[in-house]
Amino acid sequence: MSDEKSLDELRQQIDAVDDKILELISERARCAARVAKVKRSADETVSFYRPEREAQVLQRIKAANPGPLDDEEMARLFREIMSACLALEERQTVAYFGPEGTFTHAAALKHFGHSIHAKPLGAINEVFREVESRVCDYGVVPIENSTEGVVNHTLDSFLHSPLKICGEVEMRIHQHLLSNESESGKIQRIYSHPQSLAQCREWLDAHMPGVERIHASSNADAARRAASEPGSAAIAGEVAVEHYGLQIIQRNIEDNPENVTRFLVIGRHPVAPSGDDKTSLLISAHNRPGSLHALLSPLAKNNVSLTRIESRPSRGINWEYVFFLDVEGHQEEERIRKALAELEQTAQMVRVLGSYPRAVL
């Protein structure tokens, strides 16, 4: 009887805490509505979504988190609260590459929360075009995978686009074997995107050596086909489970458990400093000996840390290249401004693609 009484008391405590949470979330929403009113009275064209502000809130929440929930889980909960409150001010329309249930879809939801209008598109350049034309407020596109490398279509789209990088999302990619079959022995074919099949090759060789592997245009398409065909399975992420009603037969079948994909958030407006930022640059050099060294020297001279560099054909002159660089810091910082000023003296072309809050897994 005492245990039942104790359990009842704990449930009453939880109910009381839930009432407090409900009131506090409602108060936050009311504050957000007042913020929207102030913004509208000051500027009719104001952007309600502030990436640097959201990053600062999440950084503060993680630093103050007392547990027992871990930092990432607490940040996810606050992201959804902020997403719902922002929707009261102005619901964002976010384009992303791929159908529903892809990792890019999951990245868009991780960054913006679920209180958005998410618009799937079939090509990366379509995402750029929808944001450029103001049909969508922001876009989410993949940029690189830690095992499969850079996404060239995204890099090439920046060559002729005026859009800015407003944020980044890093996601640890977990691949699951999904099917409506109750046992793996009943599976005769597996659908997935070629990259996902490559990322799970060793597991498939060891556990399903005789099962046919069929390329799909996306993991979402693979899940859709597996859901409608007996004897079929798909390799996809957990978002596909929600959208296509499949069961997870085996979790985390990727060969590399540290497999991470990075996504970029693109928009039309620059982002103010958040306190922990990155800057992406597009640079072209004159075709002569030592040109790459000349590009990198201003960064080293001004103590600017280079975190990534990629080259792509310029598409203007044969055998000439442009370079995409990521550096630590915001373009408004003095050391970054000095480095950019020196780069403009030596480079053929320098473009700041954007400064934005650094992603945290």
C-alpha positions in Angstrom: 0.0 0.0 0.0 2.8 2.4 0.9 4.4 1.8 -2.6 1.0 2.7 -4.2 0.8 5.8 -2.2 4.3 6.8 -3.1 3.6 6.2 -6.8 0.4 8.3 -6.5 2.3 11.2 -4.8 5.0 11.1 -7.6 2.3 11.3 -10.2 0.7 14.2 -8.5 4.1 15.9 -8.5 4.5 15.3 -12.2 1.0 16.7 -12.8 2.0 19.8 -10.9 5.3 20.2 -12.8 3.4 19.7 -16.1 1.0 22.6 -15.1 4.0 24.8 -14.5 5.6 23.8 -17.8 2.4 24.5 -19.6 2.1 28.0 -18.1 5.8 28.8 -18.8 5.5 27.7 -22.4 2.4 29.8 -22.8 4.1 32.8 -21.3 7.0 32.4 -23.7 4.6 32.2 -26.6 2.9 35.4 -25.4 6.4 37.1 -25.2 7.1 35.9 -28.8 3.8 37.5 -29.9 4.7 40.8 -28.3 8.2 40.6 -30.0 6.4 40.2 -33.3 4.2 43.2 -32.7 7.2 45.4 -31.8 9.1 44.2 -34.9 6.2 44.9 -37.2 5.7 48.4 -35.8 9.4 49.2 -36.4 9.8 47.6 -39.8 7.3 45.9 -42.1 10.0 44.0 -43.9 11.7 42.6 -40.8 12.9 39.0 -40.8 11.5 37.2 -37.8 13.9 34.3 -37.9 17.2 35.2 -36.4 19.7 32.3 -36.7 22.3 33.9 -34.4 19.7 34.5 -31.7 18.5 30.9 -31.7 22.1 29.7 -31.6 22.8 31.8 -28.6 19.7 30.5 -26.8 20.7 26.9 -27.5 24.3 27.5 -26.4 23.0 29.1 -23.1 20.6 26.2 -22.5 23.3 23.6 -23.0 25.7 25.4 -20.7 23.0 25.7 -18.0 21.6 22.2 -18.4 21.6 20.5 -14.9 20.6 17.0 -16.3 19.5 14.3 -16.2 18.6 14.9 -19.8 21.7 15.3 -22.0 22.5 18.5 -23.7 21.4 17.4 -27.2 18.0 16.2 -26.0 17.5 19.4 -24.0 18.4 21.5 -27.1 16.0 19.5 -29.2 13.1 20.2 -26.8 13.9 23.9 -26.8 14.3 24.0 -30.5 10.7 22.8 -30.9 9.5 25.3 -28.4 11.2 28.1 -30.3 9.9 26.7 -33.6 6.3 26.8 -32.3 6.7 30.3 -30.9 8.3 31.6 -34.1 5.3 30.2 -36.0 3.1 32.6 -34.0 5.2 35.4 -35.4 5.6 34.1 -38.9 5.6 30.5 -40.1 8.7 29.8 -42.2 8.6 28.0 -45.5 11.7 25.8 -45.9 12.7 24.1 -49.1 14.9 21.0 -48.9 16.4 18.6 -51.4 14.7 15.2 -51.7 11.2 13.7 -50.9 9.8 13.3 -47.4 11.8 10.9 -45.3 15.3 11.7 -46.5 18.2 12.8 -44.3 17.9 16.3 -45.7 14.3 16.4 -44.5 15.5 15.3 -41.1 18.2 18.0 -41.2 15.6 20.7 -41.9 13.4 19.6 -39.0 16.5 19.4 -36.7 17.4 23.0 -37.5 14.0 24.6 -37.8 11.8 22.4 -35.7 8.5 20.9 -36.9 6.4 24.1 -36.9 7.4 25.0 -40.5 6.0 24.5 -43.9 8.6 22.0 -45.3 8.7 21.9 -49.1 10.5 18.9 -50.8 12.1 19.5 -54.1 13.7 17.1 -56.6 17.0 18.9 -57.3 19.5 21.0 -55.4 19.3 23.9 -58.0 15.5 24.0 -57.5 16.1 24.6 -53.8 18.3 27.6 -54.7 15.8 28.9 -57.2 12.8 28.7 -54.8 14.7 30.7 -52.2 16.0 33.2 -54.7 12.5 33.8 -56.0 11.2 34.3 -52.5 8.7 31.4 -52.8 10.5 29.9 -49.8 12.2 31.7 -46.9 15.1 29.3 -46.5 16.5 26.1 -48.1 18.5 23.1 -46.8 20.9 21.3 -49.0 23.7 18.6 -48.3 27.3 19.8 -48.7 29.5 16.9 -47.5 29.6 13.5 -46.0 32.5 12.3 -43.8 32.9 9.1 -45.7 31.6 9.9 -49.2 33.0 13.4 -49.6 31.7 16.7 -50.9 28.4 17.2 -52.8 29.6 19.0 -56.0 26.1 20.0 -57.1 25.7 22.2 -54.0 29.2 23.8 -54.5 28.4 24.5 -58.2 25.1 26.1 -57.3 26.9 28.8 -55.3 28.9 29.9 -58.4 25.9 31.8 -59.9 23.7 32.3 -56.8 23.4 35.5 -54.7 22.1 33.5 -51.7 23.9 33.5 -48.3 24.7 30.6 -46.1 22.7 31.2 -42.9 23.5 28.1 -40.9 24.8 24.5 -41.0 23.5 21.2 -39.6 25.6 18.2 -38.8 23.9 14.9 -38.4 25.3 11.6 -37.4 23.9 9.3 -40.1 22.4 6.0 -38.8 21.2 3.6 -41.5 18.5 1.1 -40.6 17.1 -1.9 -42.4 13.4 -1.3 -42.8 10.7 -3.7 -44.0 7.1 -4.9 -43.4 8.5 -8.4 -43.3 8.7 -9.8 -39.7 11.9 -11.7 -40.3 15.1 -10.8 -42.3 15.1 -14.2 -43.9 11.9 -13.3 -45.9 13.7 -10.3 -47.5 14.5 -11.0 -51.2 15.6 -7.5 -52.3 16.9 -4.3 -50.7 16.4 -0.8 -52.1 18.5 2.2 -51.2 20.4 5.1 -52.6 23.9 4.0 -53.9 25.6 6.0 -51.2 23.7 4.3 -48.4 24.4 0.9 -50.0 28.1 1.8 -50.1 28.0 2.9 -46.4 26.5 -0.5 -45.4 28.4 -2.8 -47.7 30.3 -4.7 -45.0 27.2 -5.4 -43.0 25.2 -6.5 -46.0 28.0 -8.8 -47.1 28.1 -10.4 -43.7 24.4 -10.7 -42.9 22.5 -10.7 -46.2 25.0 -11.9 -48.9 22.4 -13.4 -51.2 19.9 -10.6 -51.2 19.6 -8.4 -54.3 20.6 -4.8 -53.9 18.7 -2.3 -56.0 19.6 1.4 -56.5 16.9 3.9 -55.7 16.8 7.6 -56.5 16.7 8.4 -52.7 16.2 6.5 -49.5 12.7 7.9 -49.3 11.9 6.3 -52.7 13.5 3.1 -51.4 11.2 3.1 -48.3 8.2 3.8 -50.4 8.9 0.8 -52.7 9.7 -1.5 -49.8 6.4 -0.5 -48.1 4.4 -1.6 -51.2 6.3 -4.7 -52.3 6.2 -8.0 -50.3 9.7 -9.5 -49.7 11.3 -6.0 -50.0 13.3 -3.9 -47.6 15.0 -0.5 -47.6 18.0 1.1 -46.1 17.0 4.5 -44.7 16.9 6.7 -41.7 14.3 6.9 -38.9 12.3 9.7 -40.5 11.4 7.2 -43.3 9.9 4.9 -40.7 7.4 7.6 -39.7 6.4 8.5 -43.2 6.1 5.1 -44.8 4.9 2.9 -41.9 7.8 0.4 -42.0 9.3 -1.6 -39.2 13.0 -1.4 -38.2 14.4 -4.9 -38.7 17.9 -3.9 -37.7 19.3 -0.6 -36.4 22.5 1.1 -37.2 23.9 -1.1 -40.0 26.3 1.5 -41.3 29.9 0.3 -41.4 31.3 3.5 -39.9 29.5 4.6 -36.7 31.1 8.0 -37.0 29.5 8.7 -40.3 28.4 12.4 -40.3 26.7 14.4 -43.1 26.8 18.2 -43.1 24.0 20.3 -44.5 23.8 24.1 -45.3 20.9 26.4 -44.6 20.7 29.0 -47.4 18.7 32.3 -47.4 18.7 35.8 -48.6 19.9 37.7 -45.6 23.3 37.9 -43.8 23.5 36.6 -40.2 24.9 38.7 -37.3 27.6 37.2 -35.0 26.5 34.5 -32.5 29.8 34.2 -30.7 30.7 30.9 -32.2 30.7 31.2 -36.0 32.2 30.0 -39.3 32.6 31.9 -42.6 32.5 30.3 -46.0 34.4 32.0 -48.9 34.4 31.5 -52.7 37.8 32.5 -54.2 39.4 32.3 -57.6 43.1 32.8 -58.3 45.1 33.8 -61.3 46.6 30.8 -63.1 50.2 31.1 -62.2 52.8 29.4 -60.0 52.2 29.9 -56.2 48.7 31.3 -56.6 47.2 28.9 -54.0 49.9 29.8 -51.5 49.2 33.5 -52.1 45.5 32.8 -51.3 46.2 31.1 -48.0 49.0 33.4 -46.7 46.6 36.2 -45.6 44.7 33.7 -43.5 47.8 32.4 -41.7 49.2 35.9 -41.3 46.0 37.1 -39.5 45.6 34.0 -37.4 42.5 32.7 -39.2 42.1 29.0 -39.0 41.1 27.2 -42.2 38.8 24.2 -41.6 38.1 23.1 -45.1 39.1 23.8 -48.7 37.6 22.4 -52.0 38.3 23.2 -55.6 35.9 23.2 -58.5 36.3 24.0 -62.3 35.5 27.6 -62.9 33.2 26.8 -65.9 34.6 29.9 -67.5 38.1 29.0 -68.7 39.5 25.5 -69.2 41.9 24.4 -66.4 41.1 27.3 -64.1 39.5 26.6 -60.7 37.6 28.3 -57.9 38.2 27.4 -54.3 35.6 27.0 -51.5 37.0 27.7 -48.1 35.6 27.5 -44.5 37.3 29.5 -41.8 36.7 29.9 -38.1 35.1 33.2 -37.1 32.6 35.8 -38.4 33.3 38.2 -41.2 32.7 41.2 -38.9 35.7 40.2 -36.7 38.7 42.4 -37.1 41.1 39.5 -38.1 38.7 38.2 -40.7 38.2 41.7 -42.2 42.0 42.1 -42.4 42.4 38.7 -44.1 39.7 39.5 -46.6 41.1 42.9 -47.4 44.5 41.3 -48.2 42.9 38.5 -50.2 41.2 41.0 -52.4 44.6 42.4 -53.3 45.9 39.0 -54.5 42.9 37.0 -55.6 41.1 37.3 -58.9 37.7 37.2 -57.1 36.6 37.0 -53.4 33.0 36.3 -52.3 31.8 35.8 -48.8 29.1 33.1 -49.1 28.1 33.8 -45.5 29.0 33.8 -41.8 26.8 31.6 -39.6 26.6 29.8 -36.3 28.8 26.7 -36.0 26.8 23.5 -35.9 27.0 21.2 -32.9 26.2 17.5 -33.3 
